Amino acid sequence: MNRSYHVCALSDQKKARSIEKEIKKVDGVQDIRISEDLKEMQIKMEYEKTPAVMERVVNICNRISNGCEVKYKFT
């Protein structure tokens, strides 16, 4: 399942790549991409693991880029 998220307060590409690298290791994540402008995140994950994956994603983003927030993007 693919989901899109808004990313707020992500400061630079180096942190974005670190976030992608760590999120790829989370159980249930198949792929992760953060846009070049650092404002959108696309995550491909197993549907049944969505709550656990997103809890880890939020924690990883906040730890690597202090104050970084992830919000579901309604389309």
C-alpha positions as CSV (number, residue, x, y, z in Angstrom):
1,M,0.0,0.0,0.0
2,N,1.3,3.5,-0.9
3,R,0.7,6.5,1.3
4,S,1.7,10.1,1.0
5,Y,2.6,12.4,3.9
6,H,3.4,16.1,4.3
7,V,6.7,16.7,6.0
8,C,7.2,19.8,8.0
9,A,10.4,21.3,9.4
10,L,12.9,18.9,7.7
11,S,16.0,21.1,7.4
12,D,18.3,19.5,4.8
13,Q,19.0,16.7,2.3
14,K,21.5,15.0,4.5
15,K,18.9,14.5,7.3
16,A,16.3,13.4,4.7
17,R,18.7,10.7,3.4
18,S,19.4,9.5,7.0
19,I,15.6,9.3,7.6
20,E,15.1,7.3,4.5
21,K,17.9,4.9,5.4
22,E,16.5,4.2,8.9
23,I,12.8,4.0,7.8
24,K,13.8,1.4,5.1
25,K,14.9,-0.9,8.0
26,V,11.5,-0.7,9.8
27,D,9.5,-4.0,9.6
28,G,6.7,-3.7,7.1
29,V,8.3,-0.9,5.0
30,Q,8.9,-1.8,1.3
31,D,10.1,1.6,0.0
32,I,10.4,5.2,1.2
33,R,11.1,8.4,-0.8
34,I,11.3,12.0,0.4
35,S,10.8,14.6,-2.3
36,E,13.7,16.9,-3.4
37,D,11.9,19.9,-1.8
38,L,11.7,18.0,1.5
39,K,8.0,18.6,1.8
40,E,6.5,15.2,0.9
41,M,7.2,11.6,1.9
42,Q,5.9,8.5,-0.1
43,I,5.9,5.2,1.9
44,K,5.1,1.8,0.5
45,M,4.2,-0.5,3.3
46,E,2.3,-3.6,4.3
47,Y,-1.3,-2.4,5.1
48,E,-1.7,-4.4,8.3
49,K,1.5,-2.9,9.8
50,T,0.5,0.8,9.1
51,P,0.0,1.9,12.7
52,A,3.3,0.4,13.9
53,V,5.2,1.6,10.9
54,M,3.9,5.2,11.3
55,E,4.7,5.3,15.0
56,R,8.3,4.4,14.1
57,V,8.4,6.9,11.2
58,V,7.3,9.8,13.4
59,N,9.9,8.9,16.0
60,I,12.7,8.6,13.5
61,C,11.8,11.9,11.8
62,N,11.7,13.8,15.1
63,R,14.9,12.2,16.4
64,I,17.0,12.9,13.3
65,S,15.6,16.3,12.5
66,N,14.4,17.9,15.7
67,G,10.9,19.3,15.3
68,C,10.2,17.4,12.0
69,E,6.5,16.5,11.7
70,V,4.8,14.0,9.5
71,K,1.1,14.5,8.6
72,Y,-1.1,12.3,6.4
73,K,-1.8,13.9,3.0
74,F,-5.5,13.6,2.1
75,T,-5.9,13.5,-1.7
